[in-house]
Amino acid sequence: MKTALYSRVSTDKQSNGLEAQTRALTEYCNTRGITDYEIYEDFNISGVKLTRPQLDRLMEDVRSGK
């Protein structure tokens, strides 16, 4: 089974936050032996927006069984 990792920051001033989120998620997987994962990252995308490109792609991948 593949695991999806999703991180998002709402402004370009939070780029370190995105890196920190992704690092924490990958470390979590690595310490638990989870090696089959895909990372989805939305940068400079507000949580209020109706569409978030990487979250939308993640959801489409889930719906299609990827």
Secondary structure, DSSP 8 states (H G I E B T S, - for coil): --EEEEEEESSGGGHHHHHHHHHHHHHHHHHTT---EEEEEEES--TTSS--HHHHHHHHHHHTT-
